[in-house]
Amino acid sequence: MENRSILSHVSVGAADLPRALAFYDAVLAAVGARRVVDEGGQGVAYGRQFPEFWVQPPHDGRPPQPGNGLHIAFLAPDRAGVDAFHAAALAQGGTDEGAPGPRPHYGPEYYGCFVRDPDGNKIEAMVWEG
């Protein structure tokens, strides 16, 4: 049986779509993802092979609001990918929420970082090194 994620995709709202896309173009390239669907001003989906992560204006037309406690973790290929994700996020206007490094309380093989995107969504890049 093939190892597949239990998730189909995740979406986040963006108040300024061009700014959000510049941010995610940079940070998701660090984990091997690219734009796989572009619906113009309606949204963009990123993934390695298929749409896994959407960035779009909220469907109800209201301002986006990050959820309390919600964060999205992207699987990086290695430590260098985690480091590049963090650096790209800060360069694109993201806010540091935890520099790259081991997180032994998550497991002895866990290495990750946390940032907030320009809309306040908490995102992470991580790798299991085992």
N, C-alpha and C positions, 0 to 999 in steps of 0.2 A: 504494500500500500504506500502510495506517495505521501510524503510529509507536507501537508498543506495547513495554512493558517485557518483558524476558526472565523476570521474576519474576511468579509468581502472588500470593504473599503471604509474609510473614515473621511469626514468632511469638516472643514473649519470655515467660519465666516470671515470675510475681510472687508474692512471699511474702505480701503484704498487698494483696489485689485492690482494695479500696476506695481505698487510698492510691495505688496504681499508676494506677487509673482517673482519679482527681482530677489526677494529674500529667499523664497523656496527654491528658485532655480539654483542659487548658490549653495544652500545648505544640503539640499537633497542630492546634488551632484556628488557630494562627499561620501554618500552612502550608496552610490551606484544607481540612483533613480533619475529619471528624466521625464519631461512632458510626454505623455502618451495620448492625451486627448486635450484639444483646445477648442472651447466653445465660444471664442471671442470674449466679449465682455460678460458672458454668463458663467464662466468658470474654467478651470484647468485641472486636469487630473495628472498625477505623477505616479510612476511605478517603474519597476524594472522591465516587466513584460506586458502588464495590463494595468488598468486604472485602480490604484489602491488608496490614494490620498488626494482628495479634492480640495481646492481652494476656490471659494466663490462668494459673491454677495449673499447674505441671508435671503432665503426664499420669501420670507414675510416682509421684506423691505425695511425692516427695523435695523438699528445698529447692531453689529455683532457684539456678543458678550462671552468672554471665556467662562467656562464652568468652574466652580469651586471644587478643587480636588481632581479635576480631569487633567490628564496629560497623555500625550501620544509619544510612544517610543519607536524610533526607527533603528533597525538592525544594521549596524555597520560591518564592513568586511574584516576590519582589524582596528587596532588602537589608532593608527594613523588616520583612518576614516573618522573616528570619533573626534580626534583633535582637529581635523579639517572642518568638520561640521560645526564645532564650537567656534573656531576662528571665523568661518564664513558668516555664522549667525551674528557675531558681534560686529563684523565689518558691514553687515547689511542693516544695522540698526536694532538688532536683538539685544536683550538684556540677560546678563549672566545670572543663572540660578544654581550654578554648581559646576566648577571647572572640571575638565577631563581628569579622570583618575580612577583608581580602584575603589570599589564600593563593597568591601568585605562583608558588610551587614546584609547585602543582597546575595552573596555567595562568593567563594574564594576566587572564582574565575571571571567575575563581573567587572567591567571597565566601562564607564559612561560619563556623560555630561548632561546638564540641564540648561535650557535657555527659555526665554519668552520671546515669541515673535512680535512684530510691530503692533499686532492687535491684542497682545496680552496672553495668547495661547501658550501653555507650557508644553514644550517639546523636549525630547531627549534623543540622544544617539547612544547606542550601547553595543557591546560585543561580549559574548561568552568566549573566553580564551582557552577552553579545555579541549 
